[in-house]
Amino acid sequence: MRKDKDQKQFFKDLGAAAEQAVKEVRGFELTHRAWTAGINEKLHGYAKQDFGAAFAFAHNLTQARDFNDFVRIQMDYVQNCSELFLSQVKDLTQTYAKLGLGLITPPAYYFPG
């Protein structure tokens, strides 16, 4: 009789442990998706900035009147790209650091009730 109770309790505890493990894995998966979505959103924003700079450069080239204008426009574009790149790297680095420290929490909609 005692053996039956012990076995029932063992399997009950085992089932509870398995349920908890599944919840934790699911939580990790959802958190990972949220972080990835946030990073992808940032990268998409960076691409929009870069394409915007390229289109502005192309437009400005059509306004060049001589070789000096062409060189000035080219140099402005290179400087703008460098500044964009540095700000994007800084932003992405800060984001990864916050993620690593757990300071960013995924939106609540990633954790269904």
Buried (B, 14 or more C-beta within 10 A) or exposed (E): EEEEEEEEEEEEEEEEEEEEEEEEEEEEEBBEEBBEEBBEEBEEEBEEBBEEBEEBBEEBEEEBEEEEEEEEBBEEBEEBBEEBEEEBEEEBEEBEEEBEEEEBEBEEEBEEE
